[in-house]
Amino acid sequence: MKELVIDIETDGLEPTKIRCVSCLDRQEDLLITFTGNDDNCVGDYLQRYDRIIAHNGCSFDFKVLYDLWNIRI
């Protein structure tokens, strides 16, 4: 099972902008950071993984990715 750990940085707790999305591939030990308006790239990249892990995913990260970039996890 391919696992990815992600963390997003935004412009605040009620975000209007995603500043970056950092992704760590646990099997490959590869860290990639997407910045700016990489919403299409991030969505395509996340599709490669069976499991997405985030510290505050359900309460913040996943919701913000959907609300601002239309990426559903």
N, CA, C and O of each residue as an XYZ file, in Angstrom:
292
protein
N       0.842     -1.177      0.000
C       0.000      0.000      0.000
C       0.888      1.240      0.000
O       1.769      1.378      0.849
N       0.656      2.138     -0.947
C       1.433      3.373     -1.039
C       0.846      4.427     -0.108
O      -0.331      4.777     -0.202
N       1.701      4.931      0.802
C       1.265      5.935      1.776
C       1.984      7.260      1.542
O       3.175      7.303      1.234
N       1.220      8.337      1.701
C       1.752      9.676      1.542
C       1.369     10.496      2.762
O       0.208     10.507      3.171
N       2.341     11.181      3.340
C       2.090     12.101      4.453
C       2.088     13.507      3.865
O       3.016     13.891      3.153
N       1.029     14.281      4.168
C       0.958     15.640      3.635
C       0.767     16.655      4.754
O       0.281     16.337      5.839
N       1.164     17.882      4.456
C       0.916     19.025      5.327
C       0.730     20.229      4.421
O       1.482     20.422      3.466
N      -0.275     21.036      4.726
C      -0.484     22.237      3.930
C      -0.216     23.464      4.794
O      -0.400     23.443      6.011
N       0.219     24.526      4.136
C       0.390     25.826      4.780
C      -0.515     26.798      4.054
O      -0.546     26.841      2.824
N      -1.260     27.588      4.837
C      -2.235     28.517      4.272
C      -1.973     29.925      4.798
O      -1.020     30.167      5.539
N      -2.841     30.838      4.395
C      -2.721     32.221      4.848
C      -3.490     32.484      6.138
O      -3.753     33.642      6.462
N      -3.857     31.445      6.880
C      -4.531     31.622      8.167
C      -5.469     30.476      8.489
O      -5.568     29.503      7.743
N      -6.161     30.611      9.624
C      -7.084     29.563     10.060
C      -8.412     29.586      9.304
O      -9.152     28.603      9.315
N      -8.708     30.696      8.657
C      -9.853     30.784      7.751
C      -9.282     31.135      6.380
O      -9.425     32.264      5.911
N      -8.636     30.162      5.744
C      -7.797     30.441      4.580
C      -8.548     30.840      3.322
O      -9.671     30.415      3.054
N      -7.858     31.682      2.572
C      -8.298     32.045      1.228
C      -7.251     31.631      0.203
O      -7.479     31.721     -1.003
N      -6.087     31.171      0.699
C      -4.992     30.792     -0.192
C      -4.173     29.670      0.434
O      -3.866     29.693      1.626
N      -3.825     28.687     -0.396
C      -2.890     27.639      0.018
C      -1.512     28.079     -0.445
O      -1.285     28.293     -1.636
N      -0.597     28.213      0.500
C       0.760     28.658      0.160
C       1.619     27.501     -0.353
O       2.385     27.664     -1.302
N       1.487     26.321      0.284
C       2.230     25.158     -0.194
C       1.616     23.878      0.351
O       0.909     23.882      1.358
N       1.903     22.785     -0.340
C       1.518     21.443      0.089
C       2.788     20.602      0.051
O       3.377     20.399     -1.011
N       3.205     20.116      1.217
C       4.389     19.255      1.284
C       3.931     17.808      1.387
O       3.011     17.487      2.139
N       4.582     16.941      0.622
C       4.197     15.542      0.527
C       5.414     14.653      0.745
O       6.443     14.824      0.092
N       5.291     13.707      1.664
C       6.363     12.753      1.921
C       5.897     11.355      1.546
O       4.982     10.807      2.160
N       6.533     10.789      0.536
C       6.283      9.404      0.139
C       7.034      8.519      1.122
O       8.265      8.523      1.143
N       6.316      7.769      1.925
C       6.944      6.980      2.994
C       7.774      5.824      2.466
O       8.788      5.478      3.073
N       7.384      5.223      1.373
C       8.127      4.091      0.844
C       9.427      4.547      0.157
O      10.468      3.903      0.295
N       9.353      5.642     -0.568
C      10.512      6.138     -1.326
C      11.355      7.123     -0.520
O      12.461      7.473     -0.932
N      10.836      7.576      0.635
C      11.491      8.594      1.448
C      11.796      9.828      0.600
O      12.898     10.374      0.638
N      10.790     10.251     -0.166
C      10.908     11.365     -1.100
C       9.979     12.489     -0.658
O       8.784     12.272     -0.462
N      10.529     13.690     -0.503
C       9.749     14.854     -0.101
C       9.595     15.788     -1.294
O      10.577     16.169     -1.930
N       8.338     16.154     -1.591
C       8.031     17.093     -2.666
C       7.157     18.191     -2.083
O       6.229     17.916     -1.323
N       7.455     19.436     -2.438
C       6.625     20.559     -2.007
C       6.076     21.273     -3.233
O       6.823     21.695     -4.116
N       4.753     21.396     -3.267
C       4.065     22.119     -4.330
C       3.754     23.519     -3.798
O       3.351     23.670     -2.645
N       3.940     24.531     -4.629
C       3.678     25.900     -4.205
C       2.757     26.605     -5.182
O       2.502     26.126     -6.287
N       2.267     27.749     -4.749
C       1.473     28.599     -5.630
C       0.194     27.950     -6.092
O      -0.585     27.440     -5.287
N      -0.019     27.971     -7.389
C      -1.257     27.465     -7.977
C      -1.059     26.108     -8.627
O      -1.473     25.889     -9.766
N      -0.424     25.197     -7.899
C      -0.162     23.850     -8.412
C      -1.336     22.898     -8.171
O      -1.131     21.692     -8.034
N      -2.554     23.422     -8.118
C      -3.693     22.587     -7.758
C      -3.871     21.387     -8.670
O      -4.187     20.300     -8.186
N      -3.679     21.545     -9.968
C      -3.816     20.404    -10.879
C      -2.724     19.370    -10.636
O      -2.991     18.168    -10.657
N      -1.504     19.827    -10.405
C      -0.386     18.910    -10.145
C      -0.599     18.150     -8.839
O      -0.354     16.946     -8.770
N      -1.056     18.853     -7.808
C      -1.270     18.208     -6.504
C      -2.345     17.139     -6.624
O      -2.162     16.018     -6.150
N      -3.455     17.476     -7.251
C      -4.539     16.513     -7.415
C      -4.093     15.260     -8.138
O      -4.418     14.149     -7.719
N      -3.355     15.427     -9.215
C      -2.841     14.284     -9.973
C      -1.863     13.464     -9.134
O      -1.892     12.233     -9.162
N      -1.002     14.146     -8.390
C      -0.005     13.463     -7.563
C      -0.676     12.632     -6.459
O      -0.288     11.488     -6.222
N      -1.666     13.198     -5.798
C      -2.334     12.494     -4.694
C      -3.064     11.240     -5.171
O      -3.225     10.290     -4.404
N      -3.505     11.227     -6.421
C      -4.226     10.078     -6.973
C      -3.376      8.811     -6.998
O      -3.914      7.706     -7.068
N      -2.065      8.960     -6.941
C      -1.151      7.809     -7.012
C      -1.106      6.986     -5.726
O      -0.540      5.893     -5.709
N      -1.696      7.501     -4.659
C      -1.518      6.886     -3.344
C      -2.797      6.239     -2.827
O      -3.908      6.702     -3.083
N      -2.593      5.137     -2.082
C      -3.716      4.413     -1.494
C      -4.169      5.051     -0.182
O      -5.349      5.001      0.164
N      -3.228      5.648      0.543
C      -3.534      6.236      1.846
C      -2.836      7.591      1.959
O      -1.639      7.717      1.701
N      -3.625      8.612      2.355
C      -3.102      9.954      2.586
C      -3.198     10.222      4.086
O      -4.265     10.083      4.683
N      -2.071     10.606      4.688
C      -1.993     10.840      6.128
C      -1.684     12.311      6.360
O      -0.799     12.873      5.716
N      -2.415     12.935      7.283
C      -2.169     14.330      7.653
C      -2.464     14.491      9.138
O      -3.378     13.858      9.665
N      -1.694     15.335      9.811
C      -1.865     15.535     11.257
C      -3.273     16.038     11.586
O      -3.908     15.540     12.516
N      -3.749     16.997     10.845
C      -5.068     17.566     11.093
C      -5.920     17.478      9.824
O      -6.668     18.400      9.496
N      -5.794     16.363      9.126
C      -6.430     16.201      7.827
C      -7.927     16.385      7.807
O      -8.442     17.192      7.033
N      -8.632     15.656      8.639
C     -10.103     15.692      8.602
C     -10.666     17.040      9.044
O     -11.702     17.477      8.543
N      -9.989     17.691      9.973
C     -10.501     18.954     10.501
C     -10.052     20.177      9.717
O     -10.694     21.225      9.790
N      -8.954     20.061      8.964
C      -8.439     21.253      8.287
C      -7.924     20.963      6.872
O      -8.529     21.403      5.895
N      -6.824     20.236      6.757
C      -6.119     20.085      5.480
C      -7.032     19.585      4.354
O      -7.078     20.196      3.286
N      -7.747     18.502      4.575
C      -8.573     17.916      3.517
C      -9.704     18.860      3.117
O     -10.035     18.981      1.938
N     -10.288     19.521      4.104
C     -11.381     20.464      3.836
C     -10.873     21.652      3.015
O     -11.521     22.069      2.054
N      -9.726     22.189      3.391
C      -9.163     23.339      2.678
C      -8.764     22.956      1.248
O      -9.016     23.715      0.312
N      -8.150     21.795      1.079
C      -7.811     21.343     -0.275
C      -9.055     21.251     -1.150
O      -9.017     21.596     -2.332
N     -10.150     20.787     -0.570
C     -11.387     20.699     -1.350
C     -11.985     22.089     -1.611
O     -12.342     22.418     -2.742
N     -12.086     22.889     -0.560
C     -12.725     24.204     -0.692
C     -11.975     25.134     -1.648
O     -12.603     25.853     -2.426
N     -10.639     25.128     -1.600
C      -9.880     26.089     -2.391
C      -9.396     25.536     -3.734
O      -9.308     26.279     -4.712
N      -9.083     24.242     -3.788
C      -8.516     23.669     -5.011
C      -9.369     22.545     -5.590
O      -8.985     21.920     -6.578
N     -10.516     22.288     -4.984
C     -11.430     21.246     -5.462
C     -10.770     19.861     -5.529
O     -11.038     19.081     -6.442
N      -9.903     19.567     -4.550
C      -9.239     18.276     -4.446
C      -9.903     17.503     -3.326
O      -9.868     17.922     -2.169
N     -10.504     16.384     -3.665
C     -11.210     15.558     -2.679
C     -10.310     14.399     -2.251
O      -9.760     13.664     -3.071
N     -10.187     14.271     -0.917
C      -9.409     13.162     -0.354
C     -10.345     12.305      0.466
O      -9.920     11.305      1.044
